[in-house]
């Protein structure tokens, strides 16, 4: 393990976190929240000083191998979350360490699960920070750093592999830094568009910004105690559309920008994702019509919740826990699938679902025709055996962690629906579940032990399991 590189990377993380915290300081000052602004400023100064110390101790020279890349990303996200939770404790708004860490990890991993029972009691600075953490974590803090700073040359691809989502990670442009830049340009553009549209819909600037952070970052933290944009139908429609857009692979956006429209809409994963959204929305709308007695309301709530759950955003326009079992089952399945690879959405990813179905079909063909040589293709290209193997191993690891986490969380003694959907929503970074963790509830009643299990699951889900498993593997930390 190259510890000097790790020190340097952690130092960069802390310096950027200090930079990020300037925004809630400004927000607090604008609303006359001087105590809260002072707390955020104190943590920012501390992070900045410690960050400069870490980069001085460390070095960006030397190769960054896969082991270092995965360990650095895991360590970076843990450090980011630990220091990001300090303002909540200093202000006294979330005084308990476990709760503050849970809330912060939930933000950075874009899970949107909360322990806060009264969101409106929080200061504007804290509400802004918890919403902004979703935006930071949506695209990924390492992608942001790579877009701005020169790191370790070509070996930084191992950082992007560890933080990006999907069975395989490629570069949109020859250089990793240029790829990171184009990703953030698209991300920022989508966010700005959402803010402008929500302002046009009549929402205040603060609400527009915080909701936009959760929409494009697919995070889902509520900014008040009511349903998302409650009563503002136009705002809910805007959020619905951009949640669904944010769940699309960013490669499709790059192809559209490059005027390769045909290639963009021929991506199998994107077509499967949009098809699932359309079919699920229509099925649920038909099923819940009896509740709303209005086609428009049924369609609006159905597609809002489908978009929210499939992209793992977690916003709610209605209490979907009271919907019929058929609708809730569809939402549960969408909690597993998540959005597209290479998007800000969490979950298993549609690319893996497509690969698994194609693998099953190939095995069935081989059983019927043993001498048949069949190649699995995706978007017209043959998939490497490494990608197929990685998908199969990921699936096994995913369900092992899911079941083991369910066993640990069940120690709290909650009903099976609550325990199961809690585990599913944590590992898939969804947020709300069913039962006692439905859209009108929160996670404050769980024990500290269960919350730490959830914290691990949220990080494992956001980083797609391997980085967190490597981080806790003893062999990873041997010096060389």
C-alpha positions as MATLAB code, in Angstrom:
seq = 'XXXXXXXXXXXXXXXXXXXXXXXXXXXXXXXXXXXXXXXXXXXXXXXXXXXXXXXXXXXXXXXXXXXXXXXXXXXXXXXXXXXXXXXXXXXXXXXXXXXXXXXXXXXXXXXXXXXXXXXXXXXXXXXXXXXXXXXXXXXXXXXXXXXXXXXXXXXXXXXXXXXXXXXXXXXXXXXXXXXXXXXXXXXXXXXXXXXXXXXXXXXXXXXXXXXXXXXXXXXXXXXXXXXXXXXXXXXXXXXXXXXXXXXXXXXXXXXXXXXXXXXXXXXXXXXXXXXXXXXXXXXXXXXXXXXXXXXXXXXXXXXXXXXXXXXXXXXXXXXXXXXXXXXXXXXXXXXXXXXXXXXXXXXXXXXXXXXXXXXXXXXXXXXXXXXXXXXXXXXXXXXXXXXXXXXXXXXXXXXXXXXXXXXXXXXXXXXXXXXXXXXXXXXXXXXXXXXXXXXXXXXXXXXXXXXXXXXXXXXXXXXXXXXXXXXXXXXXXXXX';
ca = [
       0.000    0.000    0.000;
       1.374    3.407   -0.993;
       0.528    5.394    2.150;
       1.990    8.661    0.843;
      -0.502    8.663   -2.013;
      -3.325    7.973    0.435;
      -2.258   10.910    2.622;
      -2.224   13.163   -0.446;
      -5.676   12.049   -1.605;
      -7.221   12.433    1.869;
      -5.668   15.906    2.049;
      -7.294   16.860   -1.263;
     -10.650   15.544   -0.024;
     -10.443   17.630    3.153;
      -9.477   20.801    1.292;
     -12.372   20.416   -1.109;
     -14.762   19.692    1.747;
     -13.620   22.944    3.361;
     -14.388   24.686    0.066;
     -17.845   23.082   -0.126;
     -18.692   24.264    3.408;
     -18.304   27.906    2.408;
     -21.743   27.710    0.764;
     -23.721   26.836    3.946;
     -21.734   29.565    5.733;
     -23.002   32.095    3.160;
     -26.556   30.705    3.369;
     -26.494   30.976    7.162;
     -25.310   34.578    7.011;
     -28.052   35.447    4.500;
     -30.696   34.142    6.901;
     -29.116   35.658   10.015;
     -28.068   32.276   11.415;
     -24.747   33.458   12.818;
     -24.180   30.584   15.251;
     -24.699   27.980   12.532;
     -22.505   29.907   10.084;
     -19.742   30.066   12.698;
     -19.947   26.291   13.247;
     -19.652   25.564    9.532;
     -16.801   28.078    9.199;
     -14.922   26.493   12.130;
     -15.185   23.014   10.595;
     -14.159   24.398    7.183;
     -11.024   26.013    8.678;
     -10.175   22.796   10.525;
     -10.643   20.685    7.368;
      -8.533   23.113    5.349;
      -5.669   23.087    7.864;
      -5.711   19.304    8.222;
      -5.952   18.950    4.455;
      -2.806   21.018    3.875;
      -1.012   18.959    6.535;
      -2.057   15.694    4.857;
      -0.967   16.800    1.381;
       2.371   17.959    2.836;
       2.935   14.552    4.455;
       1.789   12.723    1.360;
       2.878   12.685   -2.241;
       1.119   12.343   -5.582;
       4.133   10.647   -7.113;
       4.017    6.957   -7.860;
       1.494    4.690   -9.510;
      -1.985    4.280   -8.153;
      -2.826    0.611   -8.595;
      -6.299   -0.901   -8.321;
      -5.791   -1.728   -4.644;
      -4.763    1.841   -3.789;
      -7.500    3.273   -5.981;
     -10.280    1.314   -4.302;
      -8.893    1.828   -0.781;
      -8.386    5.555   -1.412;
     -11.966    6.013   -2.581;
     -13.387    4.119    0.418;
     -11.169    6.018    2.854;
     -11.978    9.303    1.130;
     -15.732    8.779    1.435;
     -15.431    7.788    5.105;
     -13.309   10.856    5.895;
     -15.690   13.069    3.901;
     -18.644   11.749    5.893;
     -16.952   11.977    9.300;
     -15.956   15.613    8.879;
     -19.191   16.446    7.074;
     -21.137   15.373   10.170;
     -19.289   17.752   12.536;
     -21.395   20.879   11.786;
     -24.597   19.018   12.703;
     -23.130   18.167   16.114;
     -21.580   21.594   16.725;
     -24.849   23.406   16.006;
     -26.658   20.994   18.315;
     -29.249   20.222   15.633;
     -28.174   16.560   15.453;
     -26.111   16.225   18.655;
     -25.722   12.435   18.682;
     -22.635   11.249   16.731;
     -24.252    8.146   15.206;
     -27.265   10.134   14.020;
     -25.119   12.946   12.582;
     -22.922   10.432   10.758;
     -25.970    8.527    9.478;
     -27.510   11.736    8.108;
     -24.248   12.776    6.443;
     -23.523    9.376    4.894;
     -27.127    9.260    3.701;
     -26.547   12.606    1.992;
     -23.200   11.863    0.358;
     -24.356    8.429   -0.845;
     -27.574   10.048   -2.186;
     -29.694    7.658   -0.117;
     -31.910   10.347    1.374;
     -32.830    8.293    4.467;
     -33.147   10.564    7.477;
     -33.243   10.409   11.264;
     -34.561   13.992   11.512;
     -38.129   14.018   12.847;
     -38.761   17.728   12.190;
     -36.911   18.962    9.107;
     -38.353   22.474    9.369;
     -36.731   22.883   12.803;
     -33.282   22.760   11.178;
     -31.502   25.976   10.219;
     -31.321   27.001    6.566;
     -27.555   26.407    6.679;
     -28.009   22.794    7.806;
     -30.846   22.107    5.368;
     -28.689   23.503    2.571;
     -25.673   21.403    3.651;
     -27.610   18.124    3.876;
     -29.111   18.846    0.431;
     -25.764   19.890   -1.042;
     -24.116   16.663    0.185;
     -26.474   14.806   -2.164;
     -25.279   16.877   -5.100;
     -21.606   16.366   -4.176;
     -22.072   12.612   -3.877;
     -24.286   12.291   -6.950;
     -21.547   12.512   -9.532;
     -18.800   11.750   -7.024;
     -16.265   13.851   -5.183;
     -13.296   12.099   -6.836;
     -14.692   12.825  -10.288;
     -14.935   16.480   -9.202;
     -11.350   16.502   -7.950;
     -10.073   14.840  -11.131;
     -11.866   17.472  -13.209;
      -9.954   20.241  -11.444;
      -6.615   18.943  -10.144;
      -3.855   16.974  -11.852;
      -3.501   13.769   -9.828;
      -1.436   10.688  -10.619;
      -1.544   10.648  -14.404;
      -3.242    7.737  -16.160;
      -3.474    5.714  -12.952;
      -6.311    7.973  -11.778;
      -8.537    5.757  -13.905;
      -8.486    3.380  -10.928;
     -10.102    6.125   -8.821;
     -12.833    6.596  -11.410;
     -13.399    2.827  -11.599;
     -13.862    2.673   -7.837;
     -16.304    5.598   -7.651;
     -18.242    5.218  -10.905;
     -21.176    2.855  -11.231;
     -21.813   -0.096  -13.518;
     -20.183   -3.385  -14.571;
     -17.519   -1.591  -16.613;
     -16.166    1.942  -16.665;
     -14.779    3.647  -19.743;
     -13.563    7.079  -20.749;
     -15.699    9.387  -22.868;
     -12.533   11.192  -23.987;
      -8.897    9.980  -24.210;
      -7.895   11.710  -20.949;
      -9.494   10.913  -17.570;
      -9.436   14.597  -16.620;
     -11.325   15.564  -19.793;
     -13.886   12.824  -19.127;
     -14.389   14.133  -15.575;
     -14.833   17.672  -16.919;
     -17.476   16.729  -19.470;
     -19.383   14.702  -16.853;
     -19.496   17.663  -14.485;
     -20.409   20.084  -17.261;
     -23.465   17.934  -18.043;
     -24.253   17.548  -14.335;
     -24.048   21.275  -13.578;
     -26.080   22.123  -16.690;
     -28.905   19.785  -15.664;
     -28.881   21.245  -12.135;
     -29.076   24.834  -13.381;
     -31.949   23.951  -15.728;
     -33.905   22.360  -12.855;
     -33.332   25.415  -10.625;
     -34.590   27.773  -13.355;
     -37.668   25.650  -14.122;
     -38.597   25.363  -10.430;
     -38.272   29.134  -10.084;
     -40.632   29.526  -13.052;
     -43.027   27.139  -11.265;
     -43.168   29.606   -8.387;
     -40.861   28.003   -5.815;
     -38.496   30.260   -3.788;
     -34.795   30.244   -4.727;
     -33.770   28.289   -1.608;
     -36.360   25.570   -2.260;
     -35.499   25.473   -5.959;
     -31.785   24.974   -5.287;
     -32.154   22.353   -2.556;
     -34.745   20.377   -4.533;
     -32.557   20.597   -7.650;
     -29.604   19.181   -5.695;
     -31.730   16.202   -4.694;
     -33.251   15.777   -8.164;
     -30.108   15.748  -10.310;
     -28.063   14.116   -7.550;
     -30.915   11.584   -7.109;
     -30.679   12.079   -3.349;
     -34.165   12.807   -2.071;
     -33.749   14.625    1.253;
     -36.981   16.437    2.120;
     -36.677   20.158    2.829;
     -39.939   20.344    4.785;
     -42.316   18.031    6.646;
     -44.838   17.747    3.811;
     -44.594   15.828    0.530;
     -42.211   17.091   -2.126;
     -43.435   20.361   -3.706;
     -46.788   19.630   -2.074;
     -49.599   21.407   -3.926;
     -47.362   22.607   -6.779;
     -48.262   20.270   -9.635;
     -45.967   21.992  -12.152;
     -42.957   21.632   -9.837;
     -43.729   17.935   -9.290;
     -43.843   17.378  -13.055;
     -40.461   19.121  -13.492;
     -38.954   17.012  -10.706;
     -40.441   13.832  -12.209;
     -38.977   14.504  -15.658;
     -35.512   15.387  -14.373;
     -35.357   12.504  -11.904;
     -35.941   10.154  -14.833;
     -33.406   12.037  -16.980;
     -30.837   11.864  -14.160;
     -31.160    8.076  -14.092;
     -29.934    7.814  -17.708;
     -26.334    6.842  -18.465;
     -24.333   10.050  -18.944;
     -22.715    8.468  -22.003;
     -26.062    9.008  -23.749;
     -25.885   12.738  -22.969;
     -22.334   12.858  -24.315;
     -23.466   11.166  -27.540;
     -26.331   13.672  -27.874;
     -23.922   16.587  -27.339;
     -21.665   15.010  -29.969;
     -24.711   14.872  -32.318;
     -24.641   11.070  -32.362;
     -28.382   10.904  -31.749;
     -28.923    7.453  -33.221;
     -26.169    5.913  -31.088;
     -27.546    7.584  -27.965;
     -31.018    6.115  -28.359;
     -29.705    2.712  -29.449;
     -28.069    2.032  -26.074;
     -29.770   -1.152  -24.838;
     -29.578   -0.191  -21.177;
     -31.228    3.185  -21.785;
     -34.029    1.609  -23.801;
     -34.624   -1.039  -21.105;
     -34.635    1.658  -18.409;
     -37.065    3.994  -20.210;
     -39.284    1.046  -21.155;
     -39.446   -0.091  -17.526;
     -40.318    3.449  -16.383;
     -43.125    3.745  -18.957;
     -44.643    0.319  -18.294;
     -44.339    0.617  -14.496;
     -45.884    4.092  -14.485;
     -48.863    3.015  -16.569;
     -49.457   -0.162  -14.534;
     -49.341    1.698  -11.214;
     -51.535    4.535  -12.531;
     -54.196    2.004  -13.497;
     -53.887    0.293  -10.126;
     -54.166    3.461   -7.997;
     -56.913    5.143  -10.039;
     -59.427    3.872   -7.478;
     -57.669    5.946   -4.781;
     -57.496    9.282   -6.634;
     -60.546    8.948   -8.925;
     -58.760   11.181  -11.428;
     -56.643   10.058  -14.393;
     -54.307   13.068  -14.211;
     -53.596   12.676  -10.488;
     -53.106    8.917  -10.828;
     -50.619    9.374  -13.693;
     -48.792   12.219  -11.901;
     -48.316   10.324   -8.639;
     -47.521    7.043  -10.413;
     -44.783    8.455  -12.632;
     -43.425   10.652   -9.832;
     -42.963    7.631   -7.560;
     -41.684    5.391  -10.350;
     -39.136    8.045  -11.308;
     -38.228    8.611   -7.667;
     -37.795    4.918   -6.784;
     -36.133    3.650   -9.975;
     -33.548    6.446   -9.826;
     -33.240    5.839   -6.052;
     -34.006    9.518   -5.418;
     -36.567    8.804   -2.728;
     -38.774   11.891   -3.026;
     -42.470   11.347   -2.352;
     -45.529   13.096   -3.802;
     -47.905   10.799   -1.905;
     -47.887    8.129    0.792;
     -47.252    5.173   -1.508;
     -47.205    2.830    1.509;
     -51.033    2.878    1.436;
     -51.170    1.924   -2.257;
     -52.360   -1.564   -3.304;
     -49.942   -4.506   -3.026;
     -49.513   -4.690   -6.824;
     -48.190   -1.108   -7.016;
     -45.954   -1.577   -3.972;
     -44.506   -4.763   -5.487;
     -43.583   -2.913   -8.680;
     -41.898   -0.190   -6.605;
     -40.017   -2.857   -4.613;
     -38.690   -4.407   -7.836;
     -37.610   -0.960   -9.053;
     -35.758   -0.423   -5.757;
     -33.543   -3.339   -6.762;
     -32.945   -2.421  -10.400;
     -32.073    1.235   -9.841;
     -31.150    3.417  -12.815;
     -28.536    3.141  -15.538;
     -24.824    2.598  -15.046;
     -22.851    5.806  -15.357;
     -25.694    7.884  -13.898;
     -26.190    9.415  -10.468;
     -28.798    6.743   -9.613;
     -28.087    3.877   -7.234;
     -29.348    0.305   -7.282;
     -28.243   -2.850   -9.070;
     -28.251   -1.019  -12.466;
     -30.131   -1.916  -15.624;
     -26.930   -2.829  -17.462;
     -26.358   -5.717  -15.047;
     -29.998   -6.788  -15.339;
     -29.669   -6.889  -19.143;
     -26.366   -8.814  -18.922;
     -27.836  -11.360  -16.496;
     -30.868  -11.972  -18.723;
     -28.590  -12.418  -21.742;
     -26.358  -14.796  -19.756;
     -29.388  -16.897  -18.753;
     -30.582  -16.986  -22.368;
     -27.119  -18.082  -23.516;
     -27.007  -20.893  -20.928;
     -30.442  -22.112  -22.000;
     -29.325  -22.100  -25.657;
     -26.201  -24.086  -24.735;
     -28.295  -26.673  -22.888;
     -30.496  -27.146  -25.954;
     -27.607  -26.927  -28.462;
     -24.373  -27.961  -26.654;
     -22.169  -27.293  -29.699;
     -23.563  -23.813  -30.261;
     -21.067  -20.975  -29.865;
     -23.015  -17.926  -28.756;
     -21.462  -14.546  -27.928;
     -23.181  -12.154  -25.524;
     -23.418   -8.699  -27.068;
     -24.324   -5.311  -25.649;
     -25.021   -2.374  -27.966;
     -23.728   -4.445  -30.878;
     -20.363   -5.195  -29.227;
     -19.263   -8.534  -27.789;
     -18.957   -8.407  -24.014;
     -15.633   -9.459  -22.538;
     -15.633  -12.518  -20.294;
     -14.224  -10.255  -17.572;
     -17.375   -8.090  -17.607;
     -19.690  -11.123  -17.470;
     -17.668  -12.710  -14.650;
     -17.595   -9.405  -12.761;
     -21.385   -9.097  -13.087;
     -21.939  -12.615  -11.762;
     -19.569  -12.113   -8.805;
     -21.094   -8.717   -8.048;
     -24.556  -10.305   -7.989;
     -23.403  -12.964   -5.516;
     -21.661  -10.407   -3.255;
     -24.658   -8.080   -3.467;
     -27.149  -10.678   -2.222;
     -24.788  -12.036    0.449;
     -24.409   -8.517    1.926;
     -28.152   -7.920    1.568;
     -29.098  -11.090    3.465;
     -26.405  -10.696    6.132;
     -27.412   -7.066    6.711;
     -31.063   -8.123    6.990;
     -30.072  -10.657    9.647;
     -28.179   -8.018   11.651;
     -30.901   -5.366   11.363;
     -33.571   -7.882   12.401;
     -31.925   -8.001   15.859;
     -33.791   -4.742   16.562;
     -37.007   -6.744   16.505;
     -38.917   -4.731   13.882;
     -41.428   -6.438   11.592;
     -40.121   -8.227    8.492;
     -41.503   -5.658    6.022;
     -39.694   -2.835    7.831;
     -36.419   -4.759    8.266;
     -36.362   -6.093    4.696;
     -37.204   -2.849    2.924;
     -34.778   -0.979    5.199;
     -31.971   -3.265    4.051;
     -33.020   -2.971    0.410;
     -33.260    0.820    0.510;
     -29.901    1.205    2.286;
     -27.925   -1.050   -0.071;
     -29.610    0.464   -3.120;
     -29.451    4.071   -1.813;
     -33.209    4.549   -2.218;
     -34.299    6.164    1.059;
     -37.942    5.361    1.893;
     -39.244    1.813    2.180;
     -42.460    0.282    3.478;
     -43.881   -0.245    6.938;
     -42.253    1.838    9.669;
     -39.801    3.348    7.133;
     -42.411    4.506    4.620;
     -42.376    7.947    2.959;
     -44.015    9.606    5.994;
     -41.574    8.031    8.489;
     -37.850    8.082    9.255;
     -35.067    5.894   10.681;
     -34.603    7.522   14.094;
     -36.084    4.583   16.026;
     -33.360    2.101   15.037;
     -30.540    1.251   17.457;
     -27.020    2.608   16.983;
     -25.862   -0.878   15.995;
     -28.435   -1.076   13.196;
     -27.568    2.446   12.068;
     -23.900    1.470   11.680;
     -24.956   -1.560    9.622;
     -26.998    0.837    7.465;
     -24.048    3.247    7.185;
     -21.900    0.412    5.822;
     -24.664   -0.635    3.417;
     -25.138    2.932    2.142;
     -21.403    3.302    1.446;
     -21.169   -0.196   -0.054;
     -24.166    0.512   -2.282;
     -22.863    3.867   -3.511;
     -19.346    2.525   -4.166;
     -20.698   -0.745   -5.606;
     -19.452   -3.073   -2.875;
     -15.870   -3.891   -3.926;
     -14.137   -0.750   -2.571;
     -15.695   -1.262    0.874;
     -14.834   -4.973    0.923;
     -11.247   -4.220   -0.101;
     -11.038   -1.485    2.541;
     -11.766   -4.031    5.293;
      -9.466   -6.726    3.826;
      -6.266   -7.002    5.968;
      -4.060   -7.772    2.949;
      -4.977   -4.400    1.433;
      -3.015   -2.481    4.063;
       0.321   -4.282    3.839;
       3.245   -2.003    3.061;
       5.488   -2.588    0.098;
];
